[in-house]
Amino acid sequence: MEDSRQALTQRLRRVEGQLRGVQRMIGEGQDCEAVAHQLAAARRALDRAFFEMMACAVSEEVGRHVALSEDLEAGVREMSRILSKYA
């Protein structure tokens, strides 16, 4: 779990660096297509971080229900609610 958190933090730091680079590019008046390309790359990296976090949430929810011998279907409904909220 800790390794996953560290990897996610590193990914977010890279995205942060990409966004600073995009800001610099805009300030320098670089070509719009080049800026759009970098924005798309940052968006993909951020989306990947989001999906990794959601996978963690699914894993935690399933583990919680299994550990507590609760209805797994209730856990799936809760995860569906969370995914719908951020979709």
C-alpha positions, 0 to 999 in steps of 0.5 A: 500500500505504501509503495502505491502511495509513493508511486502515485505521489511521484506521478502527481509531481511529474504532472505538476512539472508538466503543467509548469512547463505548459505555463512556461510555454504559454508565457513564451508564446509557443505554438498552440499545437505544441502547448495542446500536445503537452496539455494532452500528455498531462491530462493522460497522466492525471487520468492514470493517477485517478484510475490508480486511486479508484482501483485502490478505493475498489480494493479497500471497499471489497476488502472492508466488506469481506473482512466484515462479512458484509454484503459484497453487493452493497460494496459494489453499489457504493463503488458504483456511486463513487465512480459515477460521482467522478465520471 
